Every structure is written in C-alpha cells, then in structure tokens.
Amino acid sequence: MRKLLCLLTATVCYFSAQAQKADYHLVVGTYTAPGKSEGIYVYDFNTSNAAFHLNNVEKNVINPSYLKVTPDRKFVYAVNENGDKSMVSAFSFDAVTGKLGFLNKQKSEGADPCYLIADDKNVLIANYSGGTIGVFGRQANGALTPAKQVVRHIGSSVNKDRQNSAHVHMVRFSPDHRYVISNDLGKDKVYTYAYHKDSAHDVLVLKDSISIKPGSGPRHITFSSNGKFAYLIQEMIPEVTVFSYTDGVFKKIQEISMVARDFKGENGGSDIQLSADGKFLYTSNRGTANTITTFAVQSNGHLINKGQTSTLGNGPRAFVIDPSGNWLLVGHQYTNNVVIFKRNKVTGALTDSGKRIDIGAPVCFEFVAKK
C-alpha cells in the first residue's frame, strides 16, 4: 500500500510540474489611440493546448506599442508612442499574479519610440521619427533615470517619401551582449555599437555599420542560436537579407524574397522570428499581403522559401512563437485580434487552430513563465 501511495504521489507531482511548465503569462502591448485598447494586457496562457483567459489590464497607458519584461521577471518597460510627447514607462511586475504597478516615466528623447531592450543596468529605446537611440539607467527599485545618453542618427536615403531623415527602427543586444545593433530604416543602414553597460554616459560607442540595398528600409533583425548568422527583414521591399556575423561585423551572404512570385501588391515587412530549434524562420508582411512566410534554415545560414500563409486578418504588425514551439500567435493591428496558429515543428507549417483573442490593436508580445 505504501509503495502504491508513493507511486501515486510521484505521479501527481510529475503532472503538476508539467502543468506548471505549460502555464505562462502573455503580456501584450497595444495602440490605445485610435482604437478600443485600454493599455497593457496580461493573459494566462497554457502552451499545452493554447487555452487562455484575460488576467488583468494596466489601464491609462498611452500607446504601449512595444514593451519588454526584464529577464528576472520583476519589471516591465514600455514605450509610449505619442509623437513629440512620447515617453518611456517603468512598471513593477509580479510573475505570480501577472499584476503590473506603475513606477515612473521619462521623456523618450525622440519622437515615436518603436522598440525597447533592457538588461540589469539599462533600458534602450529606438525613436523612429526622432532618429535617436535613448539610453536610460535603471534604479534599484526598477524606476528609470533621465537619459544617460542620446545617440542621434543624421542622414537620408533614396525614397524621399519614407526616407527623408533617419528613422531608428530597432535596437537589440548581440548574442554575446557586447554590442547593440540598430537598424535605421531612413538611412538603409545597420549600425553596431560597442556596449559599455556600466558607463555613466558613453554607454554606446560606434564600432561599425553596413549599408543595405537603397530603398529597402531595414526594420528588424534576429540572430541564429549559434550567433554566426543574422536575418534582417526589410519593410519597404519584400526581402530578407542574410548575414554572416562575427564580433560585431556583418557580411551579406544572401538576399531572398518573402512574397510569392506572382505577388503584385504593396509590401509592408513587419516582424521576423526564428524557431527555438533554429530550423525555421518566419516573417510577416502587413502590406496588402497579410501573410506569414516560412523559410527553412540551412546549415550554412541560407534560407529556402517554403511559401506563404494568410494571417487571416489585417495588419500583422507582430507575431510570436510560444515557449513550447507549438503555437504561433499573430497580432492584427487593424482587425483587433490575435489569430493562433498550430505550428508543425517538423515541417514548419502553420494551420489555423480556430482560436482567437479579441483585443484592440495588439502589436507586441512577451511570454513570461509563472513563478
């Protein structure tokens, strides 16, 4: 009897642990104006079956169009995209309950921030219209200091309607955290900055830059799991650029289309994500296509286009692969929902799960493991 009880107890503990591994918070950034969103949304999400329910909403947050949960899961930082009045906000975060608590905000030091990264020392934001990178320190309680450094890009490119000035579209850490990479849509350039995280002022020091095809509009970049390759999605032409990468230096090795050969519509490349196993790369096109393109990743870093899948909505500005790799969630800015696709880990194929999250203008996603 004792052995049976021990076995039953062990079984219960095992399944309880498995259930806990599948339980996450899904934190969603949105556009609050115009639209029906009220701020930052937190859902409970189960990765075993894609079941979800709304946990809470942090209201009265202006256009938190991009946000980041810190690695220790204790804080959330969000841009407040609002033209010349733009800010960056800090919140405490409870990984058990999913609750946020407002701490403070600072001027973004540039109009229309659109991307944000954070580590234990700093918060860095890309200001699109302002053409700047703002670097903010973190206090012990998570609150933001005034800007420690503002890096300003100057210049333009060939498309005078879209590229009459610098437009910093992304900042991200290199895999080894020694550099910060910044894509500038307005200048058709990718910059590499040496990252001095403990510096009081010169946190970013320019190391290198590489020019991209004129008129392409570099938007987002991601790295292979081994850090040897990088993949850049262009916003203004329907292509992905593949680079080899070593110690802050990029070298172009491939350019590949992300649309069907007979596509004649308007391009609007938006997001790019690599599967955790490194076998498949996905890109979204929010122009007239409203598709996700699946690429197979080769051992030499090159891509093979496996085709397009309709996102079943309008304006797929951002998407995310869940921690299990079984689901791909696409946020539609204009049809106000998240479409959940089932993902085949072997083939990379996406199929509609039939599940939908109704939410106003979802444009950023962060999965956070529950403690």
RACORKA-V632217 format. One record per pair of residues at least 6 apart in sequence whose C-alpha atoms are under 8 Angstrom apart, sorted by the first residue. I is the first residue (numbers start at 1). J is the second residue. D is the distance in Angstrom with one decimal. If there is no record, write none. Layout:
i | j | d
I | J | D
I | J | D
This chain:
i | j | d
20 | 370 | 7.6
21 | 369 | 7.7
22 | 46 | 5.3
22 | 47 | 5.0
22 | 48 | 5.9
22 | 324 | 7.9
23 | 44 | 7.2
23 | 45 | 6.0
23 | 46 | 4.7
23 | 47 | 6.6
23 | 369 | 6.7
23 | 370 | 6.4
24 | 44 | 5.9
24 | 45 | 5.2
24 | 46 | 6.2
24 | 47 | 7.6
24 | 367 | 6.3
24 | 368 | 5.5
24 | 369 | 4.6
24 | 370 | 5.4
25 | 42 | 6.4
25 | 43 | 5.6
25 | 44 | 4.8
25 | 45 | 5.9
25 | 95 | 7.8
25 | 98 | 6.6
25 | 367 | 5.7
25 | 368 | 5.0
25 | 369 | 6.3
25 | 370 | 6.5
26 | 42 | 5.6
26 | 43 | 5.0
26 | 44 | 6.1
26 | 45 | 6.2
26 | 365 | 6.8
26 | 366 | 5.7
26 | 367 | 4.7
26 | 368 | 6.4
27 | 40 | 7.1
27 | 41 | 5.8
27 | 42 | 4.5
27 | 43 | 6.5
27 | 365 | 5.8
27 | 366 | 5.1
27 | 367 | 6.4
27 | 368 | 7.5
28 | 40 | 5.9
28 | 41 | 5.1
28 | 42 | 6.3
28 | 362 | 6.6
28 | 363 | 7.4
28 | 364 | 5.5
28 | 365 | 4.8
28 | 366 | 6.6
29 | 39 | 7.2
29 | 40 | 5.3
29 | 41 | 6.8
29 | 63 | 7.9
29 | 64 | 5.3
29 | 65 | 5.2
29 | 66 | 5.7
29 | 67 | 6.2
29 | 78 | 8.0
29 | 362 | 6.1
29 | 363 | 5.8
29 | 364 | 4.7
29 | 365 | 6.4
30 | 37 | 6.7
30 | 39 | 6.5
30 | 40 | 6.6
30 | 63 | 6.1
30 | 64 | 5.5
30 | 65 | 4.9
30 | 66 | 7.6
30 | 360 | 6.9
30 | 361 | 5.3
30 | 362 | 4.5
30 | 363 | 5.3
30 | 364 | 6.7
31 | 37 | 6.6
31 | 39 | 7.6
31 | 62 | 7.6
31 | 63 | 4.4
31 | 64 | 6.3
31 | 65 | 5.6
31 | 333 | 8.0
31 | 360 | 7.3
31 | 361 | 5.4
31 | 362 | 6.9
31 | 363 | 7.3
32 | 38 | 5.8
32 | 39 | 6.2
32 | 61 | 7.8
32 | 62 | 6.1
32 | 63 | 5.0
32 | 64 | 7.7
32 | 360 | 7.5
32 | 361 | 7.4
33 | 62 | 7.7
33 | 63 | 6.7
35 | 360 | 6.2
35 | 361 | 7.0
36 | 359 | 7.9
36 | 360 | 5.1
36 | 361 | 7.8
37 | 359 | 6.7
37 | 360 | 4.4
37 | 361 | 6.7
38 | 57 | 7.4
38 | 58 | 7.6
38 | 59 | 5.3
38 | 60 | 6.5
38 | 61 | 7.3
39 | 57 | 6.6
39 | 58 | 5.6
39 | 59 | 4.7
39 | 60 | 6.0
39 | 61 | 4.9
39 | 62 | 6.8
39 | 63 | 7.0
39 | 64 | 6.7
40 | 57 | 5.7
40 | 58 | 5.1
40 | 59 | 6.7
40 | 61 | 7.1
40 | 64 | 6.7
41 | 54 | 7.6
41 | 55 | 7.8
41 | 56 | 6.2
41 | 57 | 4.6
41 | 58 | 6.4
42 | 54 | 6.3
42 | 55 | 5.5
42 | 56 | 5.4
42 | 57 | 6.2
42 | 98 | 6.5
42 | 99 | 7.9
43 | 52 | 6.5
43 | 53 | 5.5
43 | 54 | 4.4
43 | 55 | 4.9
43 | 56 | 7.0
44 | 52 | 5.4
44 | 53 | 5.5
44 | 54 | 6.4
44 | 55 | 6.1
45 | 51 | 5.8
45 | 52 | 4.4
45 | 53 | 7.0
46 | 52 | 6.4
47 | 322 | 7.0
47 | 323 | 7.3
47 | 324 | 6.2
47 | 326 | 7.4
47 | 327 | 7.7
48 | 324 | 7.8
50 | 327 | 7.4
50 | 340 | 7.9
50 | 355 | 8.0
55 | 98 | 7.1
56 | 98 | 7.5
56 | 99 | 7.0
58 | 99 | 8.0
58 | 100 | 6.5
58 | 101 | 8.0
61 | 80 | 7.3
62 | 80 | 5.4
62 | 81 | 7.1
62 | 82 | 7.4
63 | 79 | 7.4
63 | 80 | 5.1
63 | 81 | 5.4
63 | 82 | 7.0
64 | 78 | 5.6
64 | 79 | 5.3
64 | 80 | 5.0
64 | 81 | 6.7
65 | 78 | 7.5
65 | 79 | 6.4
65 | 80 | 6.9
65 | 81 | 6.6
65 | 114 | 6.7
65 | 363 | 5.9
65 | 364 | 6.4
66 | 78 | 5.8
66 | 79 | 5.7
66 | 114 | 6.1
66 | 115 | 5.6
66 | 116 | 6.6
66 | 363 | 7.1
66 | 364 | 5.5
67 | 76 | 6.9
67 | 77 | 5.5
67 | 78 | 4.1
67 | 79 | 6.4
67 | 115 | 7.5
67 | 116 | 6.4
67 | 364 | 6.8
67 | 365 | 7.9
67 | 366 | 7.9
68 | 76 | 5.7
68 | 77 | 5.4
68 | 78 | 6.5
68 | 116 | 6.6
68 | 117 | 6.4
68 | 118 | 7.0
68 | 366 | 7.0
69 | 75 | 5.9
69 | 76 | 4.5
69 | 77 | 6.6
69 | 366 | 7.0
69 | 368 | 7.7
70 | 76 | 6.3
70 | 77 | 7.9
70 | 118 | 6.4
70 | 119 | 6.5
70 | 120 | 7.7
71 | 119 | 7.2
73 | 93 | 6.8
73 | 94 | 7.5
73 | 95 | 6.1
73 | 368 | 7.1
74 | 92 | 6.0
74 | 93 | 4.9
74 | 94 | 6.2
74 | 95 | 6.9
75 | 90 | 7.2
75 | 91 | 5.6
75 | 92 | 4.4
75 | 93 | 4.8
75 | 142 | 6.5
76 | 90 | 6.0
76 | 91 | 5.1
76 | 92 | 6.2
76 | 93 | 6.3
76 | 100 | 7.8
77 | 88 | 7.2
77 | 89 | 5.7
77 | 90 | 4.7
77 | 91 | 6.2
77 | 116 | 7.8
77 | 118 | 7.9
77 | 123 | 7.9
78 | 88 | 5.8
78 | 89 | 5.3
78 | 90 | 6.7
78 | 116 | 7.3
79 | 86 | 7.6
79 | 87 | 6.2
79 | 88 | 4.4
79 | 89 | 6.2
79 | 108 | 7.8
79 | 113 | 6.0
79 | 114 | 7.0
79 | 115 | 7.4
79 | 116 | 7.2
79 | 125 | 7.8
80 | 86 | 5.4
80 | 87 | 5.0
80 | 88 | 5.6
80 | 89 | 7.1
80 | 112 | 7.8
80 | 113 | 7.1
81 | 87 | 7.0
81 | 111 | 7.6
81 | 112 | 4.7
81 | 113 | 5.5
81 | 114 | 7.0
82 | 111 | 7.2
82 | 112 | 5.8
83 | 111 | 4.9
83 | 112 | 5.0
83 | 129 | 7.8
84 | 110 | 7.0
84 | 111 | 4.7
84 | 112 | 7.1
85 | 107 | 7.6
85 | 111 | 7.1
86 | 107 | 6.4
86 | 108 | 5.7
86 | 110 | 7.3
86 | 111 | 5.9
86 | 112 | 6.0
86 | 113 | 7.0
87 | 105 | 6.5
87 | 106 | 5.5
87 | 107 | 4.4
87 | 108 | 4.5
87 | 109 | 7.9
87 | 113 | 7.9
88 | 105 | 5.5
88 | 106 | 5.5
88 | 107 | 6.3
88 | 108 | 5.5
89 | 102 | 7.8
89 | 103 | 7.6
89 | 104 | 5.9
89 | 105 | 4.2
89 | 106 | 6.6
89 | 144 | 7.7
90 | 102 | 6.3
90 | 103 | 5.3
90 | 104 | 5.5
90 | 105 | 6.1
90 | 142 | 6.9
90 | 143 | 5.8
90 | 144 | 6.5
91 | 100 | 5.9
91 | 101 | 5.1
91 | 102 | 4.4
91 | 103 | 5.1
91 | 104 | 7.3
91 | 142 | 7.4
91 | 143 | 7.6
92 | 100 | 5.5
92 | 101 | 4.9
92 | 102 | 6.5
92 | 103 | 6.7
92 | 142 | 7.0
93 | 99 | 5.8
93 | 100 | 4.7
93 | 101 | 6.5
94 | 100 | 6.6
95 | 368 | 7.3
95 | 369 | 7.3
95 | 370 | 5.4
95 | 371 | 5.8
96 | 370 | 5.5
96 | 371 | 5.4
103 | 142 | 7.4
103 | 143 | 5.7
104 | 143 | 5.8
104 | 144 | 6.7
105 | 143 | 7.8
105 | 144 | 6.7
106 | 144 | 6.9
106 | 145 | 7.4
106 | 146 | 6.2
106 | 147 | 7.9
107 | 146 | 7.7
108 | 125 | 7.6
108 | 127 | 7.4
108 | 134 | 6.5
109 | 127 | 7.7
109 | 130 | 7.8
109 | 132 | 7.4
109 | 133 | 8.0
109 | 134 | 6.1
109 | 147 | 7.5
109 | 150 | 7.0
110 | 127 | 5.2
110 | 128 | 7.7
110 | 129 | 7.1
110 | 130 | 4.3
110 | 131 | 6.9
110 | 132 | 5.9
110 | 133 | 7.8
110 | 134 | 7.6
111 | 127 | 5.8
111 | 128 | 6.6
111 | 129 | 5.1
111 | 130 | 4.5
111 | 131 | 7.9
112 | 127 | 5.5
112 | 128 | 5.5
112 | 129 | 5.5
112 | 130 | 6.8
113 | 125 | 6.5
113 | 126 | 5.4
113 | 127 | 3.9
113 | 128 | 5.6
113 | 129 | 7.7
114 | 125 | 7.4
114 | 126 | 5.9
114 | 127 | 6.1
114 | 128 | 6.2
114 | 169 | 6.4
114 | 170 | 7.3
115 | 125 | 5.6
115 | 126 | 5.2
115 | 127 | 7.5
115 | 169 | 6.8
115 | 170 | 5.4
115 | 171 | 6.6
116 | 123 | 7.1
116 | 124 | 5.7
116 | 125 | 4.4
116 | 126 | 6.4
116 | 170 | 7.6
116 | 171 | 6.7
116 | 172 | 7.9
117 | 123 | 5.8
117 | 124 | 5.4
117 | 125 | 6.6
117 | 171 | 6.8
117 | 172 | 6.3
117 | 173 | 7.7
118 | 124 | 6.3
120 | 138 | 7.4
121 | 137 | 6.1
121 | 138 | 5.6
121 | 197 | 6.4
121 | 198 | 7.1
122 | 135 | 6.8
122 | 136 | 5.5
122 | 137 | 4.5
122 | 138 | 5.5
122 | 197 | 7.0
123 | 135 | 5.9
123 | 136 | 5.1
123 | 137 | 6.3
123 | 138 | 7.0
123 | 144 | 8.0
124 | 133 | 6.8
124 | 134 | 5.6
124 | 135 | 4.6
124 | 136 | 6.2
124 | 171 | 7.3
125 | 133 | 5.7
125 | 134 | 5.2
125 | 135 | 6.7
125 | 170 | 7.8
125 | 171 | 6.7
126 | 132 | 6.3
126 | 133 | 4.9
126 | 134 | 6.7
126 | 168 | 5.5
126 | 169 | 5.9
126 | 170 | 5.5
126 | 171 | 6.0
126 | 182 | 8.0
127 | 133 | 6.0
127 | 134 | 7.5
127 | 167 | 7.3
127 | 168 | 5.8
127 | 169 | 7.0
128 | 166 | 7.8
128 | 167 | 4.5
128 | 168 | 4.7
128 | 169 | 5.4
129 | 166 | 7.5
129 | 167 | 5.6
129 | 168 | 7.5
130 | 166 | 7.6
130 | 167 | 6.8
130 | 168 | 7.8
131 | 152 | 6.1
131 | 153 | 5.5
131 | 154 | 7.4
131 | 165 | 7.5
131 | 166 | 4.8
131 | 167 | 4.6
131 | 168 | 5.0
131 | 184 | 7.9
132 | 150 | 6.6
132 | 151 | 5.4
132 | 152 | 4.4
132 | 153 | 6.0
132 | 167 | 7.7
132 | 168 | 6.2
133 | 150 | 5.7
133 | 151 | 5.0
133 | 152 | 6.6
133 | 168 | 7.2
133 | 171 | 7.9
134 | 147 | 6.4
134 | 148 | 7.9
134 | 149 | 6.2
134 | 150 | 4.8
134 | 151 | 6.6
135 | 147 | 5.5
135 | 148 | 5.6
135 | 149 | 5.2
135 | 150 | 6.3
135 | 203 | 7.6
136 | 144 | 6.4
136 | 145 | 5.8
136 | 146 | 6.1
136 | 147 | 4.5
136 | 148 | 5.5
136 | 149 | 7.3
137 | 144 | 5.9
137 | 145 | 5.1
137 | 146 | 7.3
137 | 147 | 7.1
137 | 148 | 6.6
138 | 144 | 4.9
138 | 145 | 6.1
139 | 145 | 6.8
148 | 200 | 6.6
148 | 201 | 5.3
148 | 202 | 8.0
148 | 203 | 8.0
149 | 201 | 5.6
149 | 202 | 6.6
149 | 203 | 7.0
151 | 204 | 7.9
153 | 166 | 5.8
153 | 167 | 8.0
153 | 168 | 7.7
154 | 165 | 6.9
154 | 166 | 5.7
155 | 164 | 7.7
155 | 165 | 5.5
155 | 166 | 5.5
155 | 186 | 7.6
155 | 187 | 6.1
156 | 163 | 5.4
156 | 164 | 5.0
156 | 165 | 4.5
156 | 166 | 5.7
156 | 186 | 5.5
156 | 187 | 4.8
157 | 163 | 5.3
157 | 164 | 6.6
157 | 165 | 7.6
157 | 186 | 6.2
157 | 187 | 5.1
157 | 188 | 6.6
157 | 214 | 6.8
157 | 215 | 6.8
158 | 214 | 6.3
158 | 215 | 5.7
159 | 215 | 5.7
162 | 186 | 6.9
163 | 185 | 7.2
163 | 186 | 4.2
163 | 187 | 6.7
163 | 215 | 7.9
164 | 186 | 6.7
165 | 186 | 5.6
165 | 187 | 7.2
166 | 184 | 6.4
166 | 185 | 7.0
166 | 186 | 4.3
166 | 187 | 5.6
167 | 184 | 5.3
167 | 185 | 5.3
167 | 186 | 4.6
167 | 187 | 7.2
168 | 182 | 6.9
168 | 183 | 6.0
168 | 184 | 4.3
168 | 185 | 6.3
168 | 186 | 7.3
169 | 182 | 7.3
169 | 183 | 5.6
169 | 184 | 5.7
169 | 185 | 6.3
169 | 218 | 7.8
169 | 219 | 5.7
169 | 220 | 7.3
170 | 181 | 7.7
170 | 182 | 5.3
170 | 183 | 5.3
170 | 184 | 7.4
170 | 219 | 6.7
170 | 220 | 6.2
171 | 180 | 6.4
171 | 181 | 5.5
171 | 182 | 4.5
171 | 183 | 6.9
172 | 180 | 5.5
172 | 181 | 5.3
172 | 182 | 6.7
173 | 179 | 5.9
173 | 180 | 4.6
173 | 181 | 6.2
174 | 180 | 5.9
174 | 181 | 6.7
174 | 223 | 7.9
174 | 248 | 7.7
175 | 223 | 7.3
175 | 227 | 5.9
177 | 195 | 7.6
178 | 194 | 6.2
178 | 195 | 5.5
178 | 196 | 7.8
179 | 192 | 6.5
179 | 193 | 5.4
179 | 194 | 4.6
179 | 195 | 4.8
179 | 248 | 6.6
180 | 192 | 5.9
180 | 193 | 5.1
180 | 194 | 6.5
180 | 195 | 6.1
180 | 204 | 7.6
181 | 190 | 7.0
181 | 191 | 5.7
181 | 192 | 4.8
181 | 193 | 6.3
182 | 190 | 5.7
182 | 191 | 5.1
182 | 192 | 6.5
182 | 193 | 7.9
183 | 189 | 6.2
183 | 190 | 4.6
183 | 191 | 6.4
183 | 218 | 5.9
183 | 219 | 6.1
183 | 220 | 6.9
183 | 221 | 7.8
184 | 190 | 6.2
184 | 191 | 7.8
184 | 217 | 7.4
184 | 218 | 6.2
184 | 219 | 7.2
185 | 216 | 7.7
185 | 217 | 4.1
185 | 218 | 4.8
185 | 219 | 6.1
185 | 235 | 7.9
186 | 217 | 6.5
187 | 217 | 7.7
188 | 211 | 6.0
188 | 212 | 5.2
188 | 213 | 6.8
188 | 214 | 6.1
188 | 215 | 6.8
188 | 216 | 6.6
188 | 217 | 5.5
188 | 218 | 6.0
189 | 209 | 6.7
189 | 210 | 5.7
189 | 211 | 4.5
189 | 212 | 5.6
189 | 218 | 7.0
190 | 209 | 5.5
190 | 210 | 5.4
190 | 211 | 6.6
190 | 212 | 7.4
190 | 218 | 7.5
191 | 206 | 7.5
191 | 207 | 7.9
191 | 208 | 6.0
191 | 209 | 4.3
191 | 210 | 6.6
192 | 206 | 6.2
192 | 207 | 5.6
192 | 208 | 5.1
192 | 209 | 5.9
192 | 248 | 6.1
192 | 249 | 7.5
193 | 204 | 5.5
193 | 205 | 5.1
193 | 206 | 4.3
193 | 207 | 5.2
193 | 208 | 7.0
193 | 248 | 8.0
194 | 203 | 8.0
194 | 204 | 5.7
194 | 205 | 5.1
194 | 206 | 6.2
194 | 207 | 5.9
195 | 203 | 5.8
195 | 204 | 5.1
195 | 205 | 6.8
196 | 202 | 7.2
196 | 203 | 4.6
196 | 204 | 6.3
196 | 205 | 7.9
197 | 203 | 5.7
207 | 248 | 7.5
208 | 248 | 7.3
208 | 249 | 6.8
209 | 249 | 7.9
210 | 250 | 7.1
212 | 218 | 7.3
215 | 236 | 6.8
215 | 237 | 7.5
216 | 234 | 5.6
216 | 235 | 6.6
216 | 236 | 5.0
216 | 237 | 5.1
217 | 234 | 5.3
217 | 235 | 5.2
217 | 236 | 5.2
217 | 237 | 7.3
218 | 232 | 6.8
218 | 233 | 6.2
218 | 234 | 4.5
218 | 235 | 6.1
218 | 236 | 7.9
219 | 232 | 7.2
219 | 233 | 5.9
219 | 234 | 5.5
219 | 235 | 5.8
219 | 269 | 7.8
219 | 270 | 7.1
220 | 232 | 5.8
220 | 233 | 5.6
220 | 234 | 7.5
220 | 270 | 7.5
220 | 271 | 6.5
220 | 272 | 6.6
221 | 230 | 6.7
221 | 231 | 5.4
221 | 232 | 4.3
221 | 233 | 6.4
221 | 272 | 7.1
222 | 230 | 5.6
222 | 231 | 5.3
222 | 232 | 6.7
222 | 272 | 7.1
222 | 273 | 6.9
222 | 274 | 7.3
223 | 229 | 5.8
223 | 230 | 4.3
223 | 231 | 6.3
224 | 230 | 6.0
224 | 231 | 7.9
224 | 274 | 7.5
224 | 278 | 6.5
225 | 276 | 7.6
225 | 277 | 7.8
225 | 278 | 6.3
227 | 245 | 7.1
228 | 244 | 5.9
228 | 245 | 5.1
228 | 246 | 6.5
229 | 242 | 7.1
229 | 243 | 5.5
229 | 244 | 4.5
229 | 245 | 5.2
229 | 301 | 6.1
230 | 242 | 5.9
230 | 243 | 5.1
230 | 244 | 6.4
230 | 245 | 6.6
231 | 240 | 6.6
231 | 241 | 5.8
231 | 242 | 4.8
231 | 243 | 6.4
232 | 240 | 5.5
232 | 241 | 5.1
232 | 242 | 6.5
232 | 272 | 7.8
233 | 239 | 6.4
233 | 240 | 4.6
233 | 241 | 6.6
233 | 269 | 6.5
233 | 270 | 7.4
233 | 271 | 7.2
233 | 272 | 6.5
233 | 283 | 7.4
234 | 240 | 6.2
234 | 241 | 7.8
234 | 269 | 5.8
234 | 270 | 7.8
235 | 267 | 7.1
235 | 268 | 5.2
235 | 269 | 4.1
235 | 270 | 6.1
236 | 267 | 6.0
236 | 268 | 6.0
236 | 269 | 6.7
237 | 267 | 6.1
237 | 268 | 7.6
237 | 269 | 7.5
238 | 257 | 5.7
238 | 258 | 5.6
238 | 259 | 6.4
238 | 267 | 5.8
238 | 268 | 7.4
238 | 269 | 6.5
239 | 255 | 6.5
239 | 256 | 5.4
239 | 257 | 4.4
239 | 258 | 5.5
240 | 255 | 5.8
240 | 256 | 5.4
240 | 257 | 6.4
240 | 258 | 6.8
241 | 252 | 7.1
241 | 253 | 7.8
241 | 254 | 5.8
241 | 255 | 4.5
241 | 256 | 6.6
242 | 252 | 5.9
242 | 253 | 5.7
242 | 254 | 4.9
242 | 255 | 6.2
242 | 301 | 7.4
242 | 302 | 6.9
243 | 250 | 5.8
243 | 251 | 5.1
243 | 252 | 4.3
243 | 253 | 5.3
243 | 254 | 7.0
244 | 250 | 5.8
244 | 251 | 5.2
244 | 252 | 6.5
244 | 253 | 6.6
244 | 301 | 7.7
245 | 251 | 6.5
253 | 302 | 7.7
254 | 302 | 6.7
256 | 303 | 7.5
256 | 305 | 7.9
257 | 305 | 7.7
258 | 283 | 7.5
258 | 293 | 6.0
258 | 305 | 7.0
259 | 293 | 7.3
259 | 307 | 7.8
259 | 308 | 7.1
260 | 307 | 7.1
260 | 308 | 7.2
265 | 287 | 7.5
265 | 288 | 5.7
265 | 289 | 6.8
266 | 287 | 5.2
266 | 288 | 5.3
266 | 289 | 7.3
267 | 285 | 6.6
267 | 286 | 7.2
267 | 287 | 4.7
267 | 288 | 6.7
267 | 289 | 7.2
268 | 285 | 5.1
268 | 286 | 4.9
268 | 287 | 4.1
268 | 288 | 7.7
269 | 283 | 7.5
269 | 284 | 6.0
269 | 285 | 4.4
269 | 286 | 6.2
269 | 287 | 7.1
270 | 283 | 7.3
270 | 284 | 5.5
270 | 285 | 5.8
270 | 286 | 6.4
270 | 316 | 7.5
270 | 317 | 5.4
270 | 318 | 6.6
271 | 283 | 5.6
271 | 284 | 5.3
271 | 285 | 7.7
271 | 317 | 6.5
271 | 318 | 5.3
271 | 319 | 6.8
272 | 281 | 7.3
272 | 282 | 5.7
272 | 283 | 4.4
272 | 284 | 6.7
273 | 281 | 5.9
273 | 282 | 5.3
273 | 283 | 6.6
273 | 319 | 7.9
273 | 320 | 7.1
273 | 321 | 7.6
274 | 280 | 6.0
274 | 281 | 4.5
274 | 282 | 6.3
275 | 281 | 6.3
275 | 321 | 7.1
275 | 325 | 7.0
276 | 325 | 7.1
278 | 297 | 7.0
279 | 296 | 6.1
279 | 297 | 5.2
279 | 298 | 7.5
280 | 294 | 6.8
280 | 295 | 5.6
280 | 296 | 4.8
280 | 297 | 5.5
280 | 348 | 6.2
281 | 294 | 6.0
281 | 295 | 5.0
281 | 296 | 6.4
281 | 297 | 6.7
282 | 292 | 6.5
282 | 293 | 5.6
282 | 294 | 4.8
282 | 295 | 6.2
283 | 292 | 5.5
283 | 293 | 5.3
283 | 294 | 6.9
284 | 290 | 7.3
284 | 291 | 5.8
284 | 292 | 4.5
284 | 293 | 6.4
284 | 316 | 6.5
284 | 317 | 7.3
284 | 318 | 7.4
284 | 319 | 7.7
285 | 291 | 5.4
285 | 292 | 6.5
285 | 316 | 6.8
285 | 317 | 7.8
286 | 314 | 7.1
286 | 315 | 4.7
286 | 316 | 5.1
286 | 317 | 6.1
287 | 315 | 7.2
289 | 310 | 7.9
290 | 310 | 6.1
290 | 311 | 5.8
290 | 312 | 7.5
290 | 313 | 6.9
290 | 314 | 6.1
290 | 315 | 6.4
290 | 316 | 6.3
291 | 308 | 6.0
291 | 309 | 5.3
291 | 310 | 4.4
291 | 311 | 5.1
291 | 316 | 7.7
292 | 308 | 5.5
292 | 309 | 5.2
292 | 310 | 6.4
292 | 311 | 6.3
293 | 305 | 7.4
293 | 306 | 7.3
293 | 307 | 5.7
293 | 308 | 4.4
293 | 309 | 6.4
294 | 305 | 6.3
294 | 306 | 5.4
294 | 307 | 5.8
294 | 308 | 6.4
294 | 348 | 7.0
294 | 349 | 7.5
295 | 303 | 5.8
295 | 304 | 5.3
295 | 305 | 4.6
295 | 306 | 5.3
295 | 307 | 7.5
296 | 303 | 5.6
296 | 304 | 5.1
296 | 305 | 6.6
296 | 306 | 6.7
296 | 348 | 7.8
297 | 303 | 4.9
297 | 304 | 6.7
298 | 304 | 7.7
309 | 350 | 7.1
311 | 330 | 6.9
311 | 339 | 7.3
312 | 339 | 7.2
313 | 332 | 6.0
313 | 334 | 7.9
313 | 335 | 6.0
313 | 337 | 7.9
313 | 339 | 7.8
314 | 332 | 5.6
314 | 333 | 6.9
314 | 334 | 5.5
314 | 335 | 5.5
315 | 331 | 7.8
315 | 332 | 4.9
315 | 333 | 5.1
315 | 334 | 5.4
315 | 335 | 7.3
316 | 330 | 6.2
316 | 331 | 5.5
316 | 332 | 4.6
316 | 333 | 6.4
317 | 331 | 6.6
317 | 332 | 6.5
317 | 333 | 6.4
317 | 363 | 5.8
318 | 330 | 6.3
318 | 331 | 5.7
318 | 332 | 7.7
318 | 362 | 8.0
318 | 363 | 5.4
318 | 364 | 6.0
318 | 365 | 7.8
319 | 328 | 7.0
319 | 329 | 5.4
319 | 330 | 4.3
319 | 331 | 5.8
319 | 363 | 7.9
319 | 364 | 7.4
319 | 365 | 7.2
320 | 328 | 5.7
320 | 329 | 5.4
320 | 330 | 6.7
320 | 365 | 6.5
320 | 366 | 8.0
321 | 327 | 5.9
321 | 328 | 4.5
321 | 329 | 6.4
322 | 328 | 6.3
322 | 329 | 7.6
322 | 367 | 7.0
323 | 367 | 7.4
325 | 343 | 7.1
325 | 345 | 7.0
326 | 342 | 6.0
326 | 343 | 5.0
326 | 344 | 6.8
326 | 345 | 6.9
327 | 340 | 6.7
327 | 341 | 5.6
327 | 342 | 4.8
327 | 343 | 5.1
328 | 340 | 5.9
328 | 341 | 5.1
328 | 342 | 6.5
328 | 343 | 6.4
328 | 350 | 7.8
329 | 338 | 6.3
329 | 339 | 5.8
329 | 340 | 4.6
329 | 341 | 6.2
330 | 338 | 5.3
330 | 339 | 5.3
330 | 340 | 6.5
330 | 341 | 8.0
331 | 337 | 6.1
331 | 338 | 4.4
331 | 339 | 6.7
331 | 361 | 7.6
331 | 362 | 5.2
331 | 363 | 5.9
331 | 364 | 7.7
332 | 338 | 6.1
332 | 339 | 7.9
332 | 361 | 6.4
332 | 362 | 6.2
332 | 363 | 7.3
333 | 360 | 7.3
333 | 361 | 4.0
333 | 362 | 5.5
333 | 363 | 6.3
334 | 361 | 6.2
335 | 361 | 7.4
336 | 358 | 6.3
336 | 359 | 5.3
336 | 360 | 4.5
336 | 361 | 4.9
336 | 362 | 6.7
337 | 356 | 6.6
337 | 357 | 5.5
337 | 358 | 4.5
337 | 359 | 5.1
337 | 360 | 6.7
337 | 361 | 7.2
337 | 362 | 6.9
338 | 356 | 5.6
338 | 357 | 4.9
338 | 358 | 6.5
338 | 359 | 7.3
338 | 362 | 7.2
339 | 352 | 7.8
339 | 354 | 7.8
339 | 355 | 6.5
339 | 356 | 5.0
339 | 357 | 6.8
340 | 352 | 6.6
340 | 353 | 5.9
340 | 354 | 7.1
340 | 355 | 5.5
340 | 356 | 6.2
341 | 350 | 5.8
341 | 351 | 5.3
341 | 352 | 4.6
341 | 353 | 5.1
341 | 354 | 7.8
341 | 355 | 7.9
342 | 350 | 5.7
342 | 351 | 5.2
342 | 352 | 6.1
342 | 353 | 5.6
343 | 349 | 5.9
343 | 350 | 4.8
343 | 351 | 6.7
344 | 350 | 6.5
